[in-house]
């Protein structure tokens, strides 16, 4: 890799960046990072098929909120072996270990010290490391695991800074190990249906897409028990769209982002914090535990980020985890021939401006365009669970791809790009909503990369154990 692809600017300044020329320095100082030159010699992980793994041996890091459910889901997928469990808290890892007593899985445990996860990653008998830790640990753990020869699944967002995004890309390319972002919303049933419709051209050219994460988490963010060391609350000291991937992932797939189109630039607008600072102050008055959070500057209630793509399409993303909103991820696709929308109402499809499809017409579309992954595994996924089944579909698809040596649906470029919206939106908000260019993490390969294949023309032979 060219050295300039490794040069980045911190928000705090230009420290450590070797850039020649005053004009370049001046331009770079206005951005949160230095744009690396496109490198055509990079190894393209989009469409890359790693060697088949008959039995996928898995190690899990992070057994607080999402980790235990992921472990349980894997017990229902044939061709998996849970080899190791890791969490810094002994009680958490022991509880999950106990839950596996009546299964074929008898994993070793790693706990009690901050670097135990490295010992787990060093093992030679693990193929996949599944990371469900606080956000700040996602990239360091994913990078280290890939360097030790493991594929990785990493919870959202996969990275917190542009530098971390590039670290994921470089490491995946160099090691030729998959870095799969665990964006479960790409496997929700309506999103998969409308993605297949977009693939078949029913919406025409995609003009616009919308996504969001509107979810009231005020009480949870201030909970002493829910998030280890209050890490989730501390993330809210940043001001931007901190959690973009749930809404963005399905839209990006429908638009063939990284696979025929790319994001060019974005603009982000935030209002003010109407509630979090007040909540911290009120809690601190009653409980000394919260005093370190009183007086802190928290993120705004609502952030709206707008993105323009190279082909001229637009994307609108929203993020508000404070206001008492009706839960919504706003999945909207608008094309030259039709449109679809879901949240907060049930999914709707239209091919004109007058009305949505009625129940019979919708059922006909659903029967014809529901992709094979849903037809094959969907009902079993609903029984296993995980956000209505989409979590299980995501895990099953990942294992099936690894066992059959297939390219993964969401590669490292998706992980980096979708995660990059957070730091880019922070920069835009901090600079009076100026626009900022979005890096091309594919180094130009987006021009020839092929769209995600959800047809299950290959693979699909991994069995589900109920």
C-alpha positions in Angstrom: 0.0 0.0 0.0 1.2 3.5 -0.7 2.2 5.3 2.4 -0.2 8.2 1.8 -3.1 5.9 2.1 -2.1 5.6 5.7 -2.0 9.3 6.4 -4.8 10.8 8.4 -5.7 13.9 10.2 -7.1 13.9 13.7 -9.9 16.3 14.6 -7.4 18.0 16.8 -4.9 18.9 14.1 -2.4 17.7 11.6 -0.2 15.6 13.9 1.7 12.8 12.3 0.6 13.6 8.7 3.4 13.8 6.2 1.9 16.1 3.5 4.1 18.3 1.3 3.1 21.8 0.3 1.5 24.7 2.1 -1.6 24.6 -0.2 -2.2 20.9 0.5 -1.8 21.5 4.2 -4.2 24.4 4.2 -6.8 22.3 2.4 -6.3 19.3 4.6 -6.6 21.4 7.8 -10.2 22.0 6.8 -11.0 18.3 6.8 -11.0 15.6 9.5 -8.6 13.5 7.6 -6.3 13.5 4.5 -7.8 11.9 1.4 -5.6 9.0 0.3 -5.0 8.6 -3.4 -6.8 5.8 -5.2 -4.7 2.7 -5.4 -5.6 0.5 -8.3 -3.2 -2.2 -7.1 -5.2 -2.9 -3.9 -6.7 -6.4 -3.5 -10.4 -6.1 -4.0 -12.4 -7.8 -1.3 -15.8 -7.1 -3.0 -16.8 -10.4 -4.5 -13.9 -12.2 -2.9 -14.6 -15.9 -2.0 -12.4 -17.2 0.8 -11.7 -21.0 1.0 -14.5 -23.1 2.2 -14.8 -23.9 5.9 -16.7 -27.1 6.6 -17.2 -26.4 10.2 -17.0 -22.7 11.2 -15.3 -22.5 14.6 -16.3 -19.3 16.4 -15.1 -17.2 19.3 -17.3 -14.5 20.8 -16.1 -11.3 22.4 -18.6 -9.2 24.4 -21.4 -11.0 26.2 -23.3 -8.0 27.6 -26.3 -6.9 25.5 -26.2 -8.5 22.0 -23.5 -11.2 22.5 -25.5 -13.8 24.5 -28.4 -13.8 21.9 -25.8 -14.2 19.1 -24.3 -17.3 20.8 -27.7 -18.8 21.2 -28.6 -18.2 17.6 -25.4 -20.0 16.4 -26.5 -23.1 18.3 -29.3 -23.5 15.7 -27.0 -23.3 12.7 -25.4 -26.6 11.4 -21.7 -26.5 10.7 -20.8 -24.3 13.6 -18.7 -25.0 16.7 -18.6 -22.4 19.5 -15.0 -22.7 20.7 -14.5 -19.7 23.0 -16.4 -17.0 25.0 -14.8 -13.8 26.2 -16.0 -10.9 28.4 -14.1 -8.9 30.9 -16.8 -9.7 33.5 -16.7 -13.3 34.8 -20.4 -13.3 35.6 -21.4 -12.6 32.0 -19.2 -15.2 30.4 -20.1 -17.8 33.0 -23.8 -17.3 32.4 -23.4 -17.9 28.7 -21.2 -20.9 29.3 -23.9 -22.4 31.6 -26.5 -21.8 28.9 -24.6 -24.2 26.6 -24.3 -27.1 29.1 -26.9 -29.2 27.3 -25.6 -28.5 23.8 -22.7 -30.0 21.8 -20.8 -26.7 22.4 -18.4 -26.6 25.3 -16.3 -23.4 24.8 -13.3 -22.3 26.8 -13.7 -19.0 28.6 -11.6 -15.8 28.7 -12.3 -13.3 31.3 -11.1 -11.0 34.1 -8.4 -9.1 32.3 -8.6 -6.4 29.6 -6.5 -8.2 27.1 -8.0 -11.7 27.4 -9.6 -11.3 24.0 -6.2 -11.3 22.4 -5.4 -14.7 23.9 -8.6 -15.9 22.3 -7.8 -14.5 18.9 -4.3 -16.1 19.1 -5.8 -19.5 19.0 -5.3 -21.6 15.9 -8.6 -23.4 16.1 -10.9 -20.4 15.6 -12.1 -19.4 12.1 -14.5 -16.5 13.0 -14.4 -13.9 15.7 -17.8 -12.4 16.5 -17.4 -9.0 18.2 -20.3 -7.4 20.3 -18.4 -5.0 22.5 -18.5 -1.2 23.1 -17.9 0.7 19.9 -14.4 1.9 20.8 -13.2 -1.7 20.8 -14.7 -2.8 17.5 -11.9 -1.8 15.2 -8.9 -2.7 17.4 -10.4 -6.2 18.0 -11.4 -6.7 14.4 -8.0 -5.6 13.1 -6.1 -7.9 15.6 -8.4 -10.9 14.8 -7.8 -10.5 11.0 -4.1 -10.2 11.6 -4.3 -13.6 13.4 -5.9 -15.2 10.4 -9.6 -14.9 11.5 -12.6 -13.7 9.6 -14.6 -11.2 11.7 -18.2 -10.2 12.3 -18.4 -6.9 14.0 -21.4 -5.1 15.5 -22.4 -1.6 14.3 -20.8 0.8 13.8 -17.7 -1.1 12.8 -15.5 2.0 13.3 -15.7 5.4 15.0 -13.1 7.4 13.0 -12.1 7.7 9.4 -8.7 6.3 10.3 -10.3 3.2 11.8 -12.3 2.8 8.7 -9.1 2.7 6.6 -7.5 0.3 9.1 -10.3 -2.2 8.6 -10.0 -1.9 4.8 -6.2 -2.2 4.7 -6.2 -5.2 7.1 -9.0 -7.1 5.3 -7.2 -6.5 1.9 -3.8 -7.5 3.3 -5.0 -10.6 5.2 -7.8 -11.5 2.7 -10.1 -12.1 5.7 -13.7 -11.0 5.6 -14.7 -8.1 7.8 -18.5 -8.4 8.0 -20.6 -5.6 9.6 -23.5 -7.1 11.6 -26.1 -4.9 10.0 -29.2 -7.0 10.7 -31.6 -4.5 9.2 -30.4 -5.6 5.7 -32.1 -8.9 6.5 -35.5 -7.7 7.5 -38.1 -9.2 5.4 -39.5 -6.0 3.8 -36.0 -4.7 3.1 -35.0 -8.0 1.4 -38.3 -8.0 -0.7 -37.7 -4.4 -1.9 -34.0 -5.0 -2.5 -35.0 -7.9 -4.8 -37.6 -5.6 -6.5 -34.9 -3.0 -7.0 -32.6 -5.6 -8.5 -35.3 -6.6 -11.0 -35.9 -3.0 -12.0 -39.4 -2.6 -10.6 -38.6 0.8 -9.1 -36.7 2.0 -12.2 -33.7 4.1 -11.6 -33.4 4.8 -7.9 -33.7 8.6 -7.3 -33.8 8.8 -3.6 -33.6 6.8 -0.4 -34.3 7.4 3.3 -33.3 5.7 6.5 -33.3 6.5 10.1 -32.8 5.4 13.7 -35.5 7.0 15.8 -35.6 5.1 19.1 -36.1 6.5 22.5 -33.1 5.4 24.6 -32.9 8.2 27.1 -33.5 6.0 30.1 -31.3 3.2 28.8 -28.4 5.5 28.1 -28.4 6.7 31.7 -28.9 3.2 33.2 -26.1 2.1 35.6 -26.6 -1.5 34.6 -27.3 -1.7 30.9 -24.0 -0.6 29.4 -20.6 -1.5 31.0 -18.8 1.6 32.4 -21.6 3.8 31.0 -19.9 3.6 27.6 -23.1 4.2 25.6 -23.8 7.4 27.4 -20.2 8.6 26.9 -20.6 8.1 23.1 -23.3 10.8 23.2 -20.7 13.5 23.9 -20.2 13.4 20.1 -22.6 15.4 18.0 -23.6 13.9 14.6 -25.4 10.8 13.3 -23.6 8.4 15.6 -25.7 5.3 14.6 -26.2 5.5 10.8 -26.0 1.9 9.6 -29.5 0.6 10.4 -31.2 3.0 8.1 -28.4 3.3 5.6 -27.4 -0.3 5.0 -30.6 -1.4 3.1 -30.8 1.9 1.1 -27.1 1.6 0.1 -27.7 -2.0 -1.1 -30.7 -1.0 -3.1 -28.7 1.8 -4.7 -25.7 -0.4 -5.5 -23.4 1.8 -3.4 -19.8 0.4 -3.7 -21.1 -1.7 -6.6 -21.8 0.7 -9.5 -22.3 3.9 -7.6 -20.6 5.7 -4.7 -21.2 8.4 -2.2 -19.7 11.8 -3.2 -20.4 14.1 -0.4 -22.7 14.8 2.6 -24.1 17.6 4.6 -25.3 17.2 8.2 -27.5 19.4 10.4 -28.0 19.0 14.2 -30.3 21.0 16.4 -29.6 21.3 20.1 -29.7 19.0 23.0 -33.2 19.5 24.6 -33.0 16.6 27.0 -29.8 14.7 27.8 -28.0 17.6 29.6 -31.1 18.2 31.6 -31.4 14.5 32.5 -27.8 14.4 33.6 -28.3 17.4 35.8 -31.5 16.1 37.4 -29.9 12.7 38.1 -26.7 14.3 39.5 -28.9 16.3 42.0 -30.2 13.0 43.5 -27.2 10.6 42.9 -23.5 11.5 43.1 -22.8 8.7 40.6 -24.1 11.0 37.8 -22.1 14.1 38.9 -19.3 13.5 36.3 -22.0 13.7 33.6 -23.6 16.9 34.8 -22.5 19.9 32.8 -21.3 17.8 29.8 -22.2 18.8 26.3 -24.3 16.1 24.8 -25.4 15.4 21.2 -28.5 17.1 19.8 -31.9 15.4 19.8 -32.1 15.2 16.0 -29.5 15.0 13.3 -30.4 15.0 9.6 -27.7 14.0 7.2 -28.1 14.3 3.4 -25.8 12.4 0.9 -25.4 12.8 -2.8 -24.1 9.9 -4.9 -21.9 10.0 -8.0 -24.9 9.1 -10.2 -27.0 11.9 -8.8 -29.2 10.0 -6.3 -29.7 11.3 -2.8 -30.0 9.8 0.6 -31.5 11.3 3.8 -30.6 9.8 7.2 -32.0 10.8 10.6 -30.9 10.0 14.1 -32.6 10.8 17.4 -32.4 8.5 20.4 -33.6 11.0 22.9 -37.1 12.3 21.9 -40.2 10.2 22.7 -40.5 9.2 19.0 -42.6 6.3 17.7 -39.8 3.8 16.8 -38.9 4.1 13.2 -36.1 3.1 10.8 -37.7 4.8 7.8 -36.9 2.5 5.0 -37.8 4.4 1.8 -36.8 3.8 -1.8 -38.0 6.1 -4.5 -37.4 5.4 -8.2 -38.5 6.5 -11.6 -41.1 3.7 -11.8 -42.2 3.1 -8.2 -41.5 3.4 -4.5 -41.7 1.7 -1.2 -41.8 2.9 2.4 -41.9 1.3 5.9 -41.9 2.7 9.4 -43.6 3.8 11.5 -46.4 2.2 9.5 -46.2 -1.3 7.9 -44.5 -1.7 4.6 -46.1 -0.1 1.5 -45.4 -0.4 -2.2 -46.6 2.0 -4.9 -46.2 2.4 -8.7 -48.1 5.7 -8.9 -48.9 8.7 -6.8 -52.6 7.9 -6.2 -52.5 4.9 -3.9 -50.4 2.1 -2.4 -51.0 -1.5 -3.7 -54.0 -3.1 -2.1 -53.7 -6.3 -0.1 -54.2 -8.6 -3.0 -51.7 -6.8 -5.3 -49.1 -6.6 -2.5 -49.5 -10.3 -1.8 -48.9 -11.0 -5.5 -45.7 -8.9 -5.5 -44.6 -10.6 -2.3 -45.1 -14.0 -3.7 -43.2 -13.2 -6.8 -40.2 -11.2 -5.4 -39.6 -12.6 -2.0 -35.9 -13.7 -2.3 -35.0 -17.3 -1.8 -33.2 -16.7 1.5 -36.5 -15.8 3.0 -38.4 -18.6 1.3 -35.8 -21.1 2.6 -35.0 -19.9 6.1 -37.5 -17.2 6.9 -40.1 -19.1 8.9 -37.4 -20.9 10.9 -35.7 -17.5 11.5 -38.9 -16.2 13.0 -39.0 -19.1 15.4 -35.4 -18.7 16.5 -35.9 -15.0 16.8 -33.8 -11.9 17.0 -35.6 -8.8 16.0 -38.3 -10.8 14.3 -35.9 -13.2 12.6 -33.6 -10.8 10.8 -30.8 -11.4 13.2 -30.9 -15.1 12.6 -31.1 -14.6 8.8 -27.9 -12.5 9.0 -26.1 -15.1 11.0 -27.3 -18.0 8.9 -26.3 -16.3 5.7 -22.8 -15.5 7.1 -22.2 -19.1 8.1 -23.5 -20.4 4.8 -21.2 -18.1 2.8 -18.2 -19.2 4.8 -19.0 -22.9 4.6 -19.6 -22.7 0.8 -16.7 -20.3 0.0 -19.0 -17.6 -1.3 -18.6 -13.8 -1.3 -20.3 -12.2 1.7 -23.2 -9.8 1.3 -21.7 -7.0 3.4 -17.9 -6.7 2.9 -15.3 -4.5 4.5 -16.0 -1.6 2.2 -19.6 -1.5 3.4 -18.4 -1.7 7.0 -16.1 1.2 6.4 -18.4 3.4 4.3 -21.5 3.0 6.4 -19.6 3.6 9.6 -17.8 6.6 8.2 -21.1 8.6 8.2 -20.7 9.2 11.9 -17.4 11.0 11.9 -18.2 12.8 8.6 -21.5 14.1 10.0 -19.7 15.2 13.2 -17.3 17.3 11.1 -20.2 18.8 9.0 -22.2 19.7 12.1 -19.1 21.3 13.7 -18.4 23.4 10.6 -21.9 25.0 10.3 -23.2 22.2 8.1 -20.6 22.6 5.3 -20.4 19.7 2.9 -17.6 17.1 3.1 -16.5 14.5 0.6 -17.0 10.9 1.4 -13.9 8.7 0.9 -13.9 5.9 -1.7 -12.9 3.0 0.4 -13.0 0.7 -2.7 -10.1 2.7 -4.4 -12.1 2.9 -7.6 -13.3 -0.7 -7.7 -16.9 0.5 -7.2 -17.0 1.1 -11.0 -16.8 -2.6 -11.8 -18.0 -4.3 -8.6 -21.2 -6.3 -8.9 -24.4 -5.8 -6.9 -25.1 -8.0 -3.9 -26.4 -11.4 -4.9 -29.4 -12.4 -2.7 -30.7 -15.1 -5.1 -29.0 -18.1 -3.2 -28.1 -19.5 -6.6 -25.2 -21.0 -4.8 -24.9 -22.2 -1.3 -28.0 -22.4 0.8 -27.2 -25.9 2.0 -26.6 -25.0 5.7 -29.2 -26.7 7.8 -31.2 -25.1 10.7 -31.5 -27.0 14.0 -34.7 -26.2 15.8 
